[in-house]
Each structure stands twice: as structure tokens, then as C-alpha cells.
Amino acid sequence: MKSAILRSVLLRSTASSASARTTSSYLSSRGFSAESAPERKVTILGAAGGIGQPLSLLMKLNPLVSSLSLYDIAGTPGVAADVSHINTRSQVKGYASEEQLKEALEGSDLVIIPAGVPRKPGMTRDDLFKINAGIVKSLSEAIAKYCPHAIVNMISNPVNSTVPIAAEIFKSKGVYDPRKLFGVTTLDVVRARTFYAGKANVNVADVNVPVIGGHAGVTILPLFSQATPKANLSDEYIKALTQRTQDGGTEVVEAKAGKGSATLSMAYAGAIFADACLKGLNGVPDVVECTFVQSTVTELPFFASKVRLGKNGVEEVLGLGTLSDFEQQGLEALKPELKSSIEKGIAFAHGK
């Protein structure tokens, strides 16, 4: 029964067509059974929050995780006790307060950071920056000290700035490896697939849509011209789908009317990307996801595009492919805002 439920829920994370090689599912035939998978410690920083709690649950369900370390400034022992009762492979420990951060991080293969405050109605990601930038800086310093070789998945917003902050902190500590730092933009891909499937009237499990750029508003650029299966959608539909994908976070914030942001869908997306990173670490071939990384595909130092994942994190940053005229215009339009967000993060890391 448990196996059937897990399969029905978790296999939805993957496309079943040939293009599905660009994503991965928890229970993919390319993966490992709990008995054969290597030992992997995953640490979630911010595990008691709105994203952290469902993300903790989803990572407890992942058979590639052998040790699940949950950290937050408060409330984590309860979350850890709760998910530890689930009869899956990983052993769970909860840590609260800065005094326990060292133990939480040591030995980590993968660190996921959803820590920080959520968006509220009327808040922009720049508003979030003032609070979350300091949190990310502090946690990055701890990662550099206690698990400098871990892969880091940054969820804390604004990702366009928090990833550069982490990069600069790691550089200052002499431990920066651009292959191991990722901004999680998977929710943009998840939304693009869902919205496209609805308009194209196709099975969402078969859909793949690359999303490039950044992870905020206009910097999010879904490439519907490269979507599969192909659908003959009008320019108006494409523009509307692009706009909705860009405004997806705001749509949820407004719908929750001040009582939260996109926590559940973000936890799902974070779990999907973490699973892809674990598969890459374990040597599973052809794991490709869109993610915000140090990049040379444009003139900007960081950019989201398709990335092949491997045993050291980034194996290859892939090109953008052929863009439609509309997408090319969108690419040029997003660059100034993305450049500004990146520079803002770098300046913050240097105390400016």
C-alpha cells in the first residue's frame, strides 16, 4: 500500500515522454533502491517554516536520503519528531538555536535553504531582501565552516540576489565551488508545465518547458517555443502563459490574503530539485534541470538555464537553444533587472 501511494504521488514529478530525461522522479528506474543507495545526509535550514515543514516531509519520503537533519531557530524538535515516525529509510534529527548549527551541518552532502520570511501582500522580492539577505549571509558562513564541500540549494528569496551573496561569502572563506551552488527555480518550471498543459489540453505528466533567466517577475522567462509536446497556441496564449508564470508567486500571495505565500508548491519544487541533485551525486546519467547558477551563456555572471547534474554538482551548463522573437525580446528585457539584483547581492556580501 505504501509503495503504491508513493508511486502515485511522486511519479507525477516526472514527464513520461522522451523529453522527460530533463527531469527526475523519486522512484525513477534510473534511481536506487533504499538498500543500494549510498549514504547521503541532507540538511534543511529553515525546516520549521512554511516551506521547511512540507519540504522536510517530502525529503523524508525520498529513498536516496539516509540522514535528514532539520534546523531552525525554534520549533524544529517537534517537526523532527513528527516526520521521524514515517517508516522510510532516513534517520531524522532536529536542531534548534545557533549553538546546534555545527552539528546540523557537519557531514552534509546536500544543504537546502528555505530559511527567511515569506512574501506578504504588497511586498516585492526587494522588500524581502532587507531581511533575508542577512539570514542567508549568516547561514552561508556556517556552511563554509562546517560543510564546505556540500551542494547548496538556495530557496530563500530573492534568489537572484541570495545566490550571489552565498557565492561571495564562500569566496571570502576560500571554499567557493561554482559547481555546487544552485538557485532553485524549479517552481517556475512546475508552473509553466501546469499552465501550458491546461491551455494545450495535454497530459501534464508529458509536458516539458524550459525556464531561463532568474526567479522573480520579468526575469522569469519560460521558453514555450521549446515546450513538448508541441501545441499550436496563439501568440496571445503564449503571452498570457508567460505573464502568468512570471506572476505565479503573486497569484498565490493574493489568494492567501496575507496568510502566506507559495509554500506547498515551493516545497514540492524544492524536493524535486533536491532529488535531481542526489541522483547526480550518485552517478545517475542524464539528469538535467533548469537552475540559477554561475554561467557564461549570457554576459551576466549568474543565469538560469538547463544544467546537467553530476557527481560534483554542475557537470555542464547547457545553451539556451533557439528562441522565438518574443522570447528573444523577453531575454533582453530581463537582463537589466537581473543584473541589478545580482549586483545588489554582491554588494551586500561586501558590506556595501
C-alpha positions, -999 to +999 in steps of 0.1 A: +000+000+000+027+024+010+047+017-022+016+023-044+008+056-027+043+068-030+044+059-067+011+076-074+022+108-057+059+111-065+059+098-101+039+129-110+072+148-107+085+134-139+075+137-176+069+103-192+078+113-227+113+112-243+118+147-231+114+136-196+151+129-195+154+165-184+137+158-151+138+131-125+113+114-102+119+100-067+112+064-078+127+065-113+140+033-127+173+051-131+175+056-093+185+034-064+166+012-040+169+021-004+191-009+001+216+000-027+217+038-025+248+055-010+246+071+024+235+107+019+230+134+046+206+162+037+202+192+059+173+217+057+180+252+071+147+267+080+129+234+085+102+247+108+089+273+084+061+273+059+083+258+032+105+239+055+079+217+071+064+202+039+099+200+024+110+180+054+081+156+048+090+152+012+126+146+018+117+120+044+099+102+017+129+102-006+147+068-005+180+084-015+183+102+018+198+082+047+202+110+072+178+140+074+190+170+095+164+196+103+175+230+116+157+262+125+160+288+152+129+273+170+103+246+166+125+220+149+124+193+175+087+190+170+089+188+132+117+162+135+097+141+160+067+143+137+084+132+104+107+107+122+077+085+127+073+079+090+085+044+081+111+053+054+148+049+052+162+082+066+171+088+103+159+123+114+174+147+139+161+182+148+183+211+158+173+245+172+194+275+180+227+286+166+246+265+191+234+234+173+241+246+138+275+230+136+261+195+144+233+200+120+256+208+091+287+186+096+289+158+071+261+171+049+261+161+012+233+185+004+221+216+022+187+231+013+180+267+024+143+278+026+151+300+057+137+335+059+104+354+059+077+348+032+062+373+009+031+392+021+006+412+000+023+443-014+058+430-007+083+428-035+113+405-035+133+436-029+114+441+003+123+406+013+160+413+006+164+435+036+155+406+059+165+375+041+199+387+029+213+388+064+199+353+072+215+339+040+248+355+047+249+340+082+239+305+071+264+307+042+292+315+067+282+284+087+281+262+056+316+274+046+329+265+081+311+232+088+304+215+054+323+234+027+320+206+002+283+202+003+259+210-026+238+240-017+202+245-029+191+281-023+154+286-020+154+318+002+142+348-018+152+369-036+171+340-053+185+365-079+204+381-050+208+354-024+228+331-047+254+358-054+255+366-016+263+329-009+289+329-037+307+359-023+307+345+012+321+312+000+348+331-020+358+351+011+362+318+030+382+302+002+357+274-003+337+286-034+329+259-059+306+272-086+295+237-095+279+233-061+258+264-056+223+264-071+194+288-070+162+267-070+140+279-099+121+246-103+088+262-092+088+283-123+092+252-144+065+234-125+041+263-130+050+267-167+043+230-173+010+231-154-003+263-172+009+250-206-008+217-202-041+234-193-041+255-224-027+229-248-051+202-234-023+177-230-013+154-201+008+175-177+030+144-170+041+145-206+050+183-206+084+198-205+090+236-206+125+251-201+125+283-180+155+306-181+167+339-167+161+344-130+135+338-103+115+370-100+089+387-121+101+397-155+134+378-151+114+345-153+113+335-190+095+303-199+105+291-234+072+279-246+085+277-282+106+247-269+078+231-250+069+195-256+045+181-267+041+207-293+009+227-294-003+253-319-010+280-293-016+316-305+008+344-297-018+357-272-020+325-253+018+324-252+020+359-238-007+352-213+010+320-202+043+338-199+027+365-178+010+340-155+042+321-150+060+353-141+033+363-117+027+329-102+040+338-068+019+370-066-011+349-076-007+327-045+001+355-021-030+374-031-052+342-030-039+335+006-049+371+015-020+379+038-018+344+054+011+330+034+029+326+002+036+297-022+048+273+005+034+239-006+042+242-043+077+256-035+083+227-011+073+203-039+096+220-064+124+221-039+121+184-032+121+176-070+153+196-075+170+181-044+162+147-057+178+156-090+210+167-072+211+135-052+207+114-084+236+134-099+258+128-068+250+091-071+261+090-107+227+087-124+233+098-160+214+125-180+199+144-151+191+178-165+172+206-146+168+243-150+185+262-122+202+295-114+239+291-114+272+308-123+270+309-160+286+321-193+255+316-215+249+353-213+271+383-203+256+380-168+276+362-141+246+341-129+217+329-151+191+301-150+191+276-178+192+238-183+221+223-164+233+187-165+240+175-129+267+150-119+288+138-091+303+172-084+272+192-089+271+211-122+285+189-149+276+212-178+257+244-182+236+240-214+228+266-240+195+284-245+186+268-278+166+286-305+144+314-291+113+329-307+112+366-314+090+371-284+114+351-262+144+370-275+128+403-266+120+389-232+156+378-228+169+413-235+142+429-213+151+408-182+188+414-183+189+449-167+168+438-137+186+406-132+220+423-134+208+448-108+197+420-084+229+402-088+250+433-081+228+441-051+236+407-036+273+410-043+274+445-028+256+433+003+281+404+008+309+430+008+291+452+033+282+480+008 
